[in-house]
Amino acid sequence: MLGFIGVRASLRSVNIQTALRASRSISLVPDLSKLKLKEQPPGYIIGTVNDAYTPPDMDQYHGSFHWSYDRVIATAMVPLTLAPFVAGVDIPLVDTLLSSLILFHSRAGFQSCITDYIPKRVYGVWHKVAMGLLNLGSWVSIYGIYLLETEGNGLFNLVNQIWIS
């Protein structure tokens, strides 16, 4: 009856041991192969030396645009740093703005360090881990700025208290 359906021919080709064998071996040893460094070609040249260079796509968050934004932030921090000490008053908006600009400026610097010294083409998953830790630290810092501005008297008062004591 099974021969009528066409199952007999398929049963001959299937070995019972292969059918009962697990498709994946169970092991308590973790697979750490994805954490290894990626193999690089000699001289880090992909293709031949005569291939034309293909520049990366334009992106306003990376490259020269990113550098320009960072320069604007660094330039804007100079008068914001001096304003409360020259005026002698605490302005919460200026305090919050300076704290946020310091955070963004620091994040851009650390991101450049990660891009330069932990490149994705060599370190693979470790680049993603480093960028994830940078993002986590940035979010925790934003929360810290929020607490400093709402529960405390702000960054300038904190610096003033540290300077006096």
ABEGO torsion letter per residue (X at the ends): XAAAAGAAAAAAABBAAAAABBABBBBABBBAAAABBBBBBBGGBBEBAABBBBBBBBBAABEAAAAAAAAAAAAAAAAAAAAAAAAGBBBAAAAAAAAAAAAAAAAAAAAAAAAAABBAAAAEAAAAAAAAAAAAAAAAAAAAAAAAAAABAEAAAAAAAAAAX
